[in-house]
Amino acid sequence: MRRSFAFLAAGFLVGVLTVPAAAADGDEGFTISDPRITESSGLAASRQHPGVYWTHNDQDTGAYLYAVDSATGKTVARITMTGVGTPRDVEAIAVGPDNELWVGDIGDNEGVTWPYVWIYKLPEPKVLKDQSVKATQHVVKYSDGSRDAESLLVHPKTGRVYIIDKQEDGGHLYEGPATLSSSGTNVFKPVKPVDLWATDAAFSPDGQQIVVRGYFGGIWYDWNDGDLKRGDRISVPLGQGESVSYSADGTKILLGMEGADSEVEAQDAPGDSDAKSPSASGSSGDADGSGDGGMSGDVKVGAIAVVAVAALFGLRRLFRRS
């Protein structure tokens, strides 16, 4: 998304926040070097192509997905989705069962007026090369009116699709039908509150845990069949942080940023190590609540920082995308 308020916030908070060092681990963090990728807004680990992460621009000149090799940061394939029309505001990507790619054209931050949004599904190519792939388009509405959202969640076992809306004072996890229809409208209903200004979320590969991130922090949860049990907070790189994915083996979480030559930071996956499994698939999740708006427990916030965050939320309306 082209929202300069996040960059303003990063600068405004310098000197009032103590930010923990990044938990990057060797080659598992990388820099996206493709000059075509300037607004990386989603991230998903491939299961059938080790070391490859799928991403996309918030807005692009076409319906494109990019496969990035984490060893080099270079794009190894650009996929053109066909059969989906012109995307409006693509914010998230996930890997579901059977190596399906799910793409969330779900952003709506210009007044939150879209009567519907779209979710696309396509098979992940077995061979990575520039090519066109036919996608299925799903029309989505919310039961309680239009929403702005950036987090698309696909359970790696059941394939059920979830969305977390983006609200300054906390939103909700929305659950879709058990199977999405490609011919009718799919109504998503709120099922759990999310007290976090969420920019992305991810399921662990076995579907037992989830992590949700925002600009200032994140939280992990035990999934418990949707009855979320909160774990600890996680720290995130401060700034225009737009994406999160578990690694394919579940041992790491990858945290991405927007911008040219954007960094993707790796850190140890939170929670019980038993949940870290190379089986299954999926790269999106959901979250419950955090009364502090998702601030990392490692970030020490003084009185001035609290004022700064409040100012940031006010600036959001001044820097809508034009």
N, C-alpha and C positions, 0 to 999 in steps of 0.2 A: 504494500500500500504506500502511496506517496503522502506520508504524514510527517511533516517536519517537526511536529510537536515532540515526537519521541527523541529526536536528536537535540532539540532545545532542552528537554528535560535532563538528558545525560549531562549536558554542559552546566545546567542550572544547579545540578546536585553535586557537582565537583566540589570537594572540600567539606561537604556536610555528610557524606556517606563513606563508611569504610567498607570497601568491597573485597571479598575474599579472592585469593588467587584462583585462576582457572584450574580446573582439575583435568586438563588435557592429558591424554595418555598416548604418547608416541604418535604413530601414524594414524590413530583412530580419530584424530581431529584433522581437519583439512580446510583449505581455502578454495572456494569455487572460483575458478579462473576464467570461465567462459564470459567474454564481454557481452554476450546476449542476455546473460542472467544478471539483472540489476535489481530485481525485486523478488528475491527468493522468499516465498511466503509459506511453503510447506516442504516437508521432508519425510521420506519413507524408505526404509531399508529393504532392498530386494532380497528375496529368499532364494531365488534360483540363480542369481548372479552375485556371488560373494564379493563384498567390498563396494558394491554399487548402491548409490542412493538416488532416488527419484526426487526431482524438484520441479518447480514451475515459477513463472513470474506472476505477480499479482495481476498485472495487465500486460498483454503481449500483442504482437501484431498478428497472431494466429492462435489456434488451439493447440499449443505446444506443451510437451513434457520433455524433460531433460534427464538423461541417465548420466550421473557423475561418478567417476572412479575416485574413491576416497584416497587411493594411494597417490594419485597425481593431482586431483582437483580438476581434471579435465573432463569435458563432456565426451562420452563414448557413443551416444545415440541421441538424436532428437526425434521424438514421436509426434506426428501430426494426427490429432484426433479428427476423424471424419464422422459425419452424421449427427453433429451436435450444434450446428449453427455457430454464431459468434459468441464466445464467452464474455461475461460482463465483469466479474470480479472474482477470480479464482483464488481461493484462500487456503486450501488444504488438500492433502493427498494421503492416502492410506493404502496398505496392502491387505487384502482380505484372504479368505480361504481360496485354495486352488490358484494362487498367484494372480488374483484379480487386482487390478489397479482401480481405486475409487478416487474420484476427483470432485472436490467441493467448490462449485461456483456459487458460493453462499454469502459473499460479502455484500453489504448494503449500508454503507456508512454515509451516504448522501441524503440524509433525512429519513432513512429507514422507511422506504415507501414501496419497495417491490412487493407486489401481491403474491409472488412465488419466486423461488430460486431453483437451481438445477444441481443435480448430482449425476456425474457420468461414471460409467463402469466399462472397463475394457480389459482384455487379457494382456498380461505382461508378455511382451515378445520373448520368444525363446532365444532368438539371435539379436544381439544388440547392434543395430545399424540404423541410420536415418531411414525412416519409413513411415507410411500412413497406416493407421489401425482404426478400424471401425469401432466406435463406442456406442453404448446404449445410454440414452438421456432419460433421466427421471425428473419429473416435476414435483417439487416439494412446497408445501404450505405448512405454516404453524397453526396450531389450534387456537392460539391467543393473539394472532395478528403478526404483522411483519417484524422481522428481527434482523439485526446485524450479527454475523457470526464469522468466526475464523477457524473453528475447530471441528473437523469431521472425524468421526470415530467409527471403526469397523471392528467388531469382535472377531478375533482370529479363528475361533472355533465355530460360532453360530452364523457368522456373516451379518449379524444384525447391525444396522447403521444408526449412529447417534450423532447429534450436533450439540455443541455448547455455544449459546449465544454470548455476545460480548457486551457487557453492561458495566458501567463505571462503578456502580454500587453492588455488583454481583448479579449473575444471571442464573440460567438453569441448564441442566442436561436435558436434552430433548431426545425422545426415543421414537424411531420410525417403526413402521409395520414390520412384522417378522420377515416378510419378503416384499421388496419394493416392486411396484408395478411400473412398466414402461409405457402403458397406455392411459392410465388414469392419474389422478393427483394423489400423492402420498402425504398424509397428514402426520406431522410430528407433534408429540405431546410432551409437555414438561413433566419430568418425573423426579428430579432431584435439584435442590438449590446448589448453586456454585458461587460462593462468595469470593470471586476472583475475576479480575478483568482479563479473561483468557484469550491468548493469541494462538494457542495450539495445545494438543493433548495427544497421548499415545498409550495404547495397550502394550503390556509386555507380550512377548511372543506366545506365551502359554495362556494369555487372557486372564491371569490371576491378579494382576496389578495394573494400575494405570498411573500416569504422571500427567499433570497439567501445568502449563507455564503461562506467565504473563511477562510484562516488561521488567518487573522488579523482583520476581521470585516465582516459586512454584511449590507444589505439594504432590506427594504420592499417596495412593490409597490402595488398600486391598479391595478388589472388585466385589467379592462376596455375592455373586450373581446379581449385581446391581445394587445391593445393599451396602453402600460404601462405608469402609472403615478407614478413617484417616490415619496416615502415618506421619512422618516428619516432613518439614519443609525442605526444599532444595534451593540452592543458589543458582542464579543464571547470570550470563553476561548482561551488563546493564546497557540499555540502548534500544534500538529498533529490533528487538528480539521477536521473531515471527514463527519459529518452527521448533518442533521437537520430535525425535524418533528414538525408539530403542534400536540398538544394533540387532542384527539378525540372530545372534546367539543370546540376546537378552542381558549381556553382562555390562553394557554401557548404555547411557542415553546421550544422544547427539543434539546439541542446541544450536540452531542456526539464526543468522541475522540477515536483514535486508541490506542492499547496497552493492555497488560494484566490488569485485574481489572480496566477497563476504566470507567471514570466518564461520566455521562450524566447529564448535567446541565439544570435546568428549569428556565425560566424567563417569565414574562408576555408577551403575544403576542402583537406585535406592532400594531398601526393603530386604526381604528374605531372599537369600541366595538360592533357595530351592525354586524360586520363580523364574530363574534365569535358564531358559531352555532353548536349544537351537531348533526345536520343532515348532510347528504351526506357523502362523503368519499374522501380520497386522501391524499398523503403525498409526494408531490413533486411540484416544481414550476419553476419560471423563473425570470429573472431580466433584467433590462435595464442597465444604465451606472452609473459609479461613477469614476470621474476623478482621485480620490486618490487611486484607486486600492482596495477599500473596507475597508480602515482603519476606525475603529469606531471613531465617533466624540468625544467619551470620552477618546480616547487614545491620549495623547499629545506626538507628535513626534518631537524630536529635530533634529538638523543637523546630529548628529551621527547616530540616528535611521534611517534616510533616507539612509545613506550609508550602514547601516546594511541590510536593506531590499534589496537594490541593490545587495549586496554581496550574499544574500540568493538566488536571482533569478539566479545568476551565478553558485552557488553551485548545483542548481537543476540538471544540466547536469553531474555533477561529481558523483552524487549519484543515478544514474538510477538503477532500480532493476536488479540484475543479476540472 
